[in-house]
């Protein structure tokens, strides 16, 4: 037997209490509500709900969902195993308000359209749901990102670019947006069109501001957050660059997400063939680094390596010999040895053969291993000349200057290709 109780159709703390006995009766209730016009195939469905009500046995709640009748029955009328002993549940009455009855209108062609920005997508209203917990863990923990092979994107521009880009589009898995984000003058309409077009391929949810604030790492979230699969690592044997003299980038402990993002943007701009990430470097797929890179992270092949020797071995497979690996130093010798001569970046012949540029940590510079290899002559060094009295350049600035010098020298060859 089903019992409903409500004092009025209101969006303010209005609940419908029910008790149920058999699965067949739940399906019968669905048919009755559907035929009676209270439930539509487009706008209302049942879904699991967190236990917050005073009864302590919340089972199901009404929520917006755009799915077929079969999906309503299969996904929303079947209780999870851990609800088997529960006998009482609560319907959230918000969708029974007058607004809920007007969420769909019939067009001249007979199809239905939503009058609200996000009425056709499921609502996430709890910060304690599994999705929010996952996003927060991905925001904070590199290990979690590696385990799940997922990362987090934030903001209109970043998510829009990821949805439309041919490389990142197939990697998108979940988009969560607020009504405010969908109402944005510049990006709202385009975002709505994109998530509608991709709703059959990715999960799309509308969320409250509280949920978005819990998901986002920024101080003032824009109301858009997405989960994206981390692309496969760069494989030198399969992903060889077709250019005659490509350049590769090595992060030797570059730890600041802002610098990593800037370097990746520059790398994408000049067509860097690949980035090798040594231990103690910042996670290039960390949310902060991705925001700083503005999507460039997914445009440059990336490969993590466990040691300098492994890196040099992989570079050799890419056609880069040791004498064409250049470590960026702060002056002519970087104190490595008396005879360790460092070339100015514009004196290096970047266009004659494949090469690699190694950049060290912002504060301490190159690692001991790289310094040792420079001192022994196994690899070379390069620097950006500066006026006297200037100690050093920012790692991102130094790397970008050198990468664009490679691009300048190679530009004629690129034009011919």
Residue pairs with C-beta under 8 A, 6 or more apart in sequence:
1 19
1 21
1 25
2 18
2 19
2 20
2 25
2 29
3 17
3 18
3 19
4 16
4 17
4 18
4 91
5 15
5 16
5 17
6 14
6 15
6 16
6 93
6 96
7 14
8 14
9 93
9 96
9 97
9 98
10 93
10 97
11 93
11 94
11 97
11 99
14 93
14 94
14 96
14 97
15 53
15 90
15 91
15 92
15 93
16 62
16 90
16 91
16 92
16 93
16 96
17 55
17 88
17 89
17 90
17 91
18 88
18 89
18 90
18 91
19 87
19 88
19 89
20 26
20 87
20 89
23 77
23 78
26 77
27 73
27 77
30 39
30 46
30 72
30 73
30 77
33 39
33 44
34 40
34 41
34 69
38 44
39 45
40 104
41 67
41 68
41 69
41 72
42 66
42 103
42 104
42 112
42 120
43 64
43 65
43 95
43 100
43 103
43 104
43 119
43 120
44 62
44 63
44 64
44 65
44 95
44 100
45 62
45 63
45 64
45 65
45 67
45 71
45 72
45 75
45 76
46 60
46 61
46 62
46 63
46 72
46 76
46 77
47 60
47 61
47 63
47 65
47 75
47 76
47 122
48 59
48 60
48 61
48 80
48 83
49 58
49 59
49 60
49 61
49 89
49 90
49 92
50 58
50 126
50 128
50 129
51 57
51 58
52 58
52 126
53 90
55 88
55 90
57 86
57 87
57 88
57 89
58 89
58 90
59 79
59 83
59 86
59 88
59 89
59 90
60 76
60 79
60 89
60 90
60 91
61 90
61 91
61 92
62 91
62 92
62 93
62 94
62 95
62 96
63 92
63 95
63 122
63 123
64 95
64 103
64 118
64 119
64 120
64 121
64 122
64 123
64 206
65 71
65 72
65 76
65 121
65 122
66 120
66 121
66 199
67 75
79 86
94 100
99 116
102 115
103 114
103 115
103 116
103 119
104 112
104 113
104 114
104 115
104 119
105 112
105 113
105 115
106 112
107 113
114 120
116 179
117 179
117 182
117 183
117 188
117 192
117 206
118 177
118 178
118 179
118 182
118 206
120 196
121 195
121 199
121 204
121 205
121 206
122 204
122 205
122 206
123 205
123 206
123 207
123 208
124 131
124 132
124 176
124 205
124 206
124 207
124 208
124 211
125 207
125 208
125 210
125 211
126 132
126 211
127 210
127 211
127 214
131 174
131 176
131 205
132 211
132 214
132 215
134 148
134 150
134 227
135 152
135 176
135 215
135 225
135 227
136 214
136 215
137 144
138 144
138 145
138 148
138 150
138 151
138 152
138 227
138 287
139 152
139 215
139 216
139 217
139 287
142 283
142 286
145 151
145 230
145 283
145 285
145 286
149 229
149 230
150 173
150 227
150 228
150 229
150 230
151 227
151 228
151 230
151 285
151 286
151 287
151 290
152 215
152 217
152 225
152 226
152 227
152 228
152 287
152 290
153 159
153 162
153 225
153 226
153 227
153 228
153 287
153 290
154 216
154 217
154 218
154 221
154 222
154 224
154 225
154 226
154 287
154 291
155 218
155 222
155 224
155 291
156 181
156 184
156 186
156 187
156 191
156 222
156 224
157 187
157 294
158 290
158 291
158 294
158 295
159 175
159 191
159 224
159 225
159 226
160 187
160 190
160 191
160 194
161 168
161 294
161 295
162 168
162 169
162 171
162 172
162 226
162 228
162 295
162 298
163 169
163 172
163 175
163 194
163 195
163 198
164 194
165 295
165 298
165 299
167 231
167 298
167 299
168 228
168 295
168 298
171 228
171 229
171 230
171 231
171 298
172 198
172 201
172 202
172 226
172 227
172 228
172 229
173 202
173 203
173 226
173 227
173 228
173 229
174 202
174 203
174 204
174 205
174 226
174 227
175 195
175 198
175 202
175 203
175 204
175 205
175 224
175 225
175 226
175 227
176 204
176 205
176 206
176 207
176 211
176 212
176 215
176 224
176 225
176 226
177 191
177 195
177 204
177 205
177 206
177 207
177 223
177 224
177 225
178 206
178 207
178 208
178 209
178 212
178 223
178 224
179 206
180 209
180 223
181 187
181 188
181 191
181 222
181 223
181 224
182 188
182 191
182 192
182 206
184 191
184 222
184 223
191 224
195 202
195 204
198 204
207 215
209 223
212 221
212 223
212 224
212 225
213 221
215 221
215 225
216 225
217 287
217 288
218 291
228 298
230 285
231 298
231 302
233 301
233 302
233 303
233 304
234 274
234 275
234 301
234 302
234 303
235 303
236 274
236 303
236 314
236 315
236 317
236 318
237 317
239 274
239 301
240 318
240 319
241 273
241 274
241 318
241 354
243 271
243 273
243 410
243 413
243 414
243 417
244 351
244 413
245 350
245 351
245 352
245 353
245 354
245 355
245 410
245 413
246 271
246 272
246 273
246 318
246 354
247 270
247 272
247 273
247 350
247 354
247 355
247 356
247 357
247 403
247 406
248 272
248 273
248 274
248 275
248 276
248 315
248 318
248 320
248 354
248 355
248 356
248 357
249 263
249 267
249 272
249 274
249 275
249 276
249 300
249 356
249 357
249 359
249 399
249 403
250 275
250 276
250 278
250 311
250 325
250 356
250 357
250 358
250 359
251 260
251 263
251 275
251 276
251 277
251 278
251 281
251 282
251 284
251 359
252 278
252 281
252 308
252 327
252 358
252 359
252 360
252 361
252 366
252 367
252 370
253 278
253 279
253 280
253 281
253 360
253 361
253 364
253 367
254 260
254 263
254 281
254 282
254 359
254 360
254 361
254 362
254 395
255 280
255 281
255 282
255 361
255 362
256 282
256 362
256 395
257 282
257 286
257 288
257 289
257 292
258 288
258 289
258 292
258 396
259 282
259 362
259 394
259 395
259 396
260 281
260 282
260 284
260 289
260 292
260 293
260 396
261 288
261 289
261 290
261 291
261 292
261 293
261 294
261 296
261 297
262 292
262 293
262 396
262 400
263 359
263 395
263 396
263 399
263 400
264 275
264 284
264 289
264 293
264 296
264 297
264 300
265 292
265 293
265 294
265 296
266 396
266 399
266 400
266 403
266 404
267 275
267 296
267 300
267 403
268 293
268 296
268 299
268 300
269 296
269 404
269 407
270 403
270 404
270 406
270 407
271 407
271 414
272 300
272 403
273 301
273 318
273 354
274 300
274 301
274 302
274 303
274 318
275 284
275 300
275 301
275 302
275 303
276 303
276 304
276 305
276 311
276 314
276 315
276 356
277 284
277 302
277 303
277 304
277 305
278 305
278 307
278 308
278 311
278 367
279 306
279 307
280 361
280 367
282 289
283 289
284 290
284 293
284 297
284 302
285 297
285 302
289 297
290 297
303 314
305 311
305 314
307 369
308 367
308 369
308 370
308 373
312 322
312 325
312 379
315 325
315 356
316 322
318 354
319 353
319 354
320 353
320 354
320 355
320 356
321 353
322 378
322 379
323 379
323 380
324 353
324 354
324 355
324 356
324 380
325 355
325 356
325 358
325 379
325 380
326 343
326 348
326 355
326 356
326 357
326 358
326 379
326 380
326 381
326 382
326 402
327 358
327 360
327 366
327 370
327 371
327 373
327 374
327 379
327 380
327 381
327 382
328 357
328 358
328 359
328 360
328 366
328 381
328 382
328 383
328 384
328 398
328 399
328 402
329 336
329 342
329 365
329 366
329 374
329 381
329 382
329 383
330 365
330 383
330 391
330 392
331 342
331 383
332 341
332 342
332 383
333 340
333 341
333 342
333 381
334 340
334 342
334 365
334 366
334 371
334 374
334 381
334 383
336 371
336 374
336 375
336 381
337 374
337 375
340 374
340 375
340 377
340 381
341 381
342 380
342 381
342 382
342 383
343 380
343 381
343 382
343 383
344 382
344 383
344 384
344 385
345 382
345 383
345 384
345 385
345 401
345 402
345 405
346 405
348 355
348 382
348 405
349 409
350 405
350 406
350 409
350 410
351 406
351 409
351 410
351 413
355 406
357 382
357 399
357 402
357 403
357 406
358 366
358 370
358 379
359 395
359 398
359 399
360 366
360 367
360 370
360 395
361 367
361 395
362 394
362 395
366 374
370 379
373 379
374 380
374 381
382 402
384 393
384 398
384 401
384 402
386 393
392 398
393 401
